[in-house]
Structures are given as C-alpha cells and as structure tokens.
C-alpha cells in the first residue's frame, strides 16, 4: 500500500492505495465521490472525466498514484458553495442536455475543459471535442446546444430534439 495525497475540489485528501488503484476508484471508493461514473474501465466512454491540474482526463485510465500531489476537480466540485448549479450544469438542465444522466458528469467536465480552452466554440468544435464521450440516450443535439448556451451563444434558433 502506498500513501497518496492530493487536493480534490479544493480540499486536501489522502489515503492508502494499492499500486493498481485507478483514480476513478480512489475518488469513488476512498472519497465517496460517486459522481465520477465508471462506464467502461477502458477510457472509451468518457463518463469518468475529471480535471487533473486543470486538464480533462479519463480517471479510469489513470492510476491514483499518478495523481499524487495534483489538484483534482470532480463533478461534485462544480456547483457553487451554496449548492446552486454552475452555468454549464444549468444549461444542461435548461436545454435538456441529459436523459438518463449516466454520461452527464463526464459531459459537464469535458464541456468545462472545452470552454476553458475555447470560450465560444462552434457546433462542429463542440462535437469534435466530445468525440471521446459516449451518450446512449440523447443523440448529442441538446448536449451541444447546452454547451453553446453555456458559452453565451444564442441558441434560440436551434430546434429542440
């Protein structure tokens, strides 16, 4: 067992992990941050996206030991301190960018990373960026619309699907 220490959602945390413990497992099993979903365990679906030192990563493809000393942000850290939704989360709600909700944490975390890199992405840029995130319910249309709305773009002319 090896001791790991990191800052998760602004709070210093530590724990003992086996060398093979994935970051997703550490977040879910050791810290009870179950908003980070594990859908495939092979970095194919994107449900487990978190930010490590500001970069979006698939936490099922990273060892907890690799995140030692890092700053990690999860979906639980995205809401405001009063519990209100952030602009991306609110846009997903307002524009029906979710259905079953399984992919939503990864989509929101990916959207946050995209908007940090590109504050006003086009529809094509959003679709390209989300290629590593799978959604089996929505067909992506309303997710793209939500991200465009979160970026401050007018989406009133885009029909809901």
C-alpha positions as CSV (number, residue, x, y, z in Angstrom):
1,X,0.0,0.0,0.0
2,X,1.2,3.5,-0.8
3,X,0.1,6.8,0.6
4,X,-1.3,9.4,-1.9
5,X,-2.2,13.0,-1.1
6,X,-4.0,15.3,-3.5
7,X,-6.3,18.3,-3.4
8,X,-9.8,17.3,-4.5
9,X,-12.3,20.0,-5.1
10,X,-10.2,22.4,-3.0
11,X,-9.8,20.0,-0.1
12,X,-6.6,18.2,0.8
13,X,-7.2,14.4,1.0
14,X,-5.0,11.4,1.4
15,X,-5.3,7.7,1.6
16,X,-3.5,4.4,1.2
17,X,-3.9,2.7,-2.2
18,X,-2.6,-0.3,-4.0
19,X,-0.4,0.4,-6.9
20,X,-3.1,-0.7,-9.3
21,X,-5.8,1.6,-7.9
22,X,-7.3,3.8,-10.6
23,X,-8.0,7.4,-9.9
24,X,-11.7,6.7,-10.5
25,X,-11.6,4.0,-7.8
26,X,-9.9,6.3,-5.4
27,X,-12.4,9.0,-5.9
28,X,-15.4,6.7,-5.7
29,X,-14.3,4.1,-3.1
30,X,-12.0,6.0,-0.8
31,X,-13.5,9.5,-1.0
32,X,-17.2,8.6,-1.7
33,X,-17.3,11.0,-4.7
34,X,-19.6,8.8,-6.8
35,X,-20.5,11.4,-9.3
36,X,-17.4,10.3,-11.3
37,X,-19.1,7.4,-13.2
38,X,-17.3,4.3,-14.5
39,X,-18.9,3.0,-17.6
40,X,-16.3,1.0,-19.5
41,X,-13.0,0.9,-17.5
42,X,-11.1,1.3,-20.8
43,X,-11.2,5.1,-21.4
44,X,-13.7,4.6,-24.2
45,X,-16.9,6.3,-22.8
46,X,-15.8,9.5,-21.0
47,X,-18.2,9.0,-18.1
48,X,-15.3,9.3,-15.7
49,X,-13.8,12.6,-16.9
50,X,-12.3,14.7,-14.1
51,X,-9.8,17.5,-14.2
52,X,-6.2,16.9,-13.0
53,X,-4.2,20.1,-12.7
54,X,-6.7,21.8,-15.0
55,X,-6.7,19.2,-17.8
56,X,-9.6,16.9,-18.6
57,X,-8.6,13.2,-18.0
58,X,-10.4,9.9,-18.1
59,X,-9.9,8.8,-14.5
60,X,-10.4,5.1,-15.3
61,X,-7.2,5.4,-17.3
62,X,-5.0,7.0,-14.7
63,X,-3.6,5.5,-11.5
64,X,-4.3,7.2,-8.2
65,X,-0.5,7.2,-7.7
66,X,-0.1,9.3,-10.8
67,X,-2.4,12.0,-9.3
68,X,-0.3,12.2,-6.1
69,X,0.3,15.8,-5.4
70,X,-2.1,17.0,-8.0
71,X,-5.2,19.2,-7.9
72,X,-8.3,17.2,-8.9
73,X,-11.7,18.6,-9.7
74,X,-14.8,16.3,-9.9
75,X,-18.4,17.0,-10.8
76,X,-19.1,17.4,-7.1
77,X,-16.9,20.5,-7.1
78,X,-18.6,22.2,-10.0
79,X,-21.6,23.6,-8.2
80,X,-21.4,26.9,-6.2
81,X,-20.7,26.8,-2.5
82,X,-24.4,27.4,-1.9
83,X,-25.3,24.3,-3.9
84,X,-26.6,26.2,-6.9
85,X,-25.7,24.8,-10.4
86,X,-22.8,26.4,-12.3
87,X,-23.5,27.9,-15.8
88,X,-22.8,24.6,-17.6
89,X,-24.9,22.5,-15.3
90,X,-27.7,25.0,-15.5
91,X,-27.5,25.0,-19.3
92,X,-27.7,21.2,-19.4
93,X,-30.9,21.4,-17.3
94,X,-32.4,24.3,-19.3
95,X,-31.7,22.7,-22.7
96,X,-32.4,19.1,-21.8
97,X,-28.8,18.0,-22.3
98,X,-29.4,14.9,-20.3
99,X,-31.7,12.0,-20.1
100,X,-30.6,9.0,-18.0
101,X,-27.8,11.1,-16.6
102,X,-25.1,8.5,-16.6
103,X,-22.8,10.4,-19.1
104,X,-23.7,13.8,-17.7
105,X,-20.8,14.2,-15.2
106,X,-18.3,13.4,-17.8
107,X,-20.0,15.6,-20.4
108,X,-20.1,18.6,-17.9
109,X,-16.5,18.1,-17.0
110,X,-15.5,17.9,-20.7
111,X,-17.6,20.9,-21.5
112,X,-15.9,22.9,-18.7
113,X,-12.5,21.9,-20.2
114,X,-13.6,22.9,-23.7
115,X,-14.9,26.3,-22.6
116,X,-11.7,27.0,-20.7
117,X,-9.8,26.4,-24.0
118,X,-12.3,27.8,-26.4
119,X,-14.9,30.2,-24.8
120,X,-17.2,30.3,-27.8
121,X,-16.9,27.1,-29.7
122,X,-18.9,26.3,-32.8
123,X,-21.2,23.4,-33.1
124,X,-18.6,21.5,-35.1
125,X,-15.9,22.2,-32.5
126,X,-18.1,21.0,-29.7
127,X,-19.0,17.8,-31.5
128,X,-15.3,17.2,-32.2
129,X,-14.3,17.8,-28.6
130,X,-16.9,15.4,-27.3
131,X,-15.9,12.5,-29.5
132,X,-14.4,10.7,-26.5
133,X,-17.7,10.9,-24.6
134,X,-20.5,8.5,-25.3
135,X,-24.2,9.1,-24.7
136,X,-26.6,6.4,-25.5
137,X,-29.8,8.5,-24.9
138,X,-29.7,12.0,-26.3
139,X,-28.1,11.9,-29.7
140,X,-25.9,14.8,-28.5
141,X,-28.0,17.5,-30.1
142,X,-29.2,19.0,-26.8
143,X,-25.8,18.5,-25.2
144,X,-24.2,20.6,-27.9
145,X,-27.0,23.2,-27.6
146,X,-26.4,23.3,-23.8
147,X,-22.7,23.9,-24.2
148,X,-23.3,26.6,-26.8
149,X,-25.8,28.2,-24.4
150,X,-23.3,28.0,-21.5
151,X,-20.7,29.8,-23.7
152,X,-23.2,32.7,-24.0
153,X,-24.2,32.0,-27.6
154,X,-27.8,32.5,-28.8
155,X,-29.4,29.1,-29.2
156,X,-33.0,30.3,-29.6
157,X,-33.0,29.5,-33.3
158,X,-31.8,25.9,-32.7
159,X,-34.8,23.5,-32.5
160,X,-35.0,21.1,-29.6
161,X,-34.8,17.4,-30.5
